[in-house]
Amino acid sequence: MGLLGVCLGLGYLANLRGAILLVAAFLGSGLLSFMLLTKQRSAMGNKIGGVLSTINNRIEANSSKEDID
């Protein structure tokens, strides 16, 4: 939200108005977010992957336990 606000402000200062301002702000903030938040996105993906792996291991352990019984 912060980057979108900055992009809106910069677009307004550049005399962009209306729909063009909104489109340019969303595109600009999206590109900036993609470049600036790569490390955070990667860390979150690794964390979620670890949680899902743990869940899958528990499910597999329970399935094999049921097969033995």
C-alpha positions in Angstrom: 0.0 0.0 0.0 2.9 2.3 0.8 4.5 1.9 -2.6 1.1 2.4 -4.3 0.7 5.7 -2.5 4.2 6.8 -3.5 3.5 5.9 -7.1 0.2 7.8 -7.0 1.9 10.8 -5.6 4.7 10.8 -8.1 2.2 10.3 -10.9 0.1 13.2 -9.7 3.2 15.4 -9.6 4.0 14.3 -13.1 0.5 15.7 -14.2 -1.1 12.3 -14.7 -4.8 12.3 -14.0 -7.7 9.8 -13.9 -7.4 6.3 -15.2 -3.9 6.8 -16.5 -2.7 7.8 -13.1 -4.2 4.7 -11.5 -2.9 2.3 -14.2 0.6 3.8 -14.0 0.6 3.7 -10.2 -0.5 0.1 -10.1 2.1 -0.9 -12.7 4.9 1.0 -11.1 4.1 -0.3 -7.6 3.8 -3.8 -8.9 7.2 -3.6 -10.6 8.8 -2.0 -7.5 7.3 -4.6 -5.2 8.6 -7.4 -7.4 12.1 -6.1 -7.4 12.3 -4.9 -3.8 10.5 -7.7 -2.0 12.3 -10.7 -3.6 14.1 -11.7 -0.4 10.9 -11.6 1.8 8.9 -13.5 -0.8 11.6 -16.2 -1.0 11.8 -16.5 2.8 8.0 -16.8 3.1 8.0 -19.5 0.3 10.6 -21.5 2.2 8.7 -21.3 5.4 5.4 -22.3 3.8 7.2 -25.2 2.0 8.6 -26.4 5.3 5.2 -26.4 7.0 3.6 -28.2 4.0 6.4 -30.8 4.1 5.8 -31.4 7.8 2.1 -31.9 7.2 2.8 -34.3 4.3 5.2 -36.3 6.5 2.6 -36.6 9.2 -0.1 -37.7 6.7 2.3 -40.3 5.3 3.3 -41.6 8.7 -0.4 -42.0 9.7 -1.2 -43.7 6.4 1.6 -46.2 6.9 0.6 -46.7 10.5 -3.0 -47.6 9.4 -1.6 -50.0 6.8 0.3 -51.9 9.5 -2.8 -52.2 11.7 
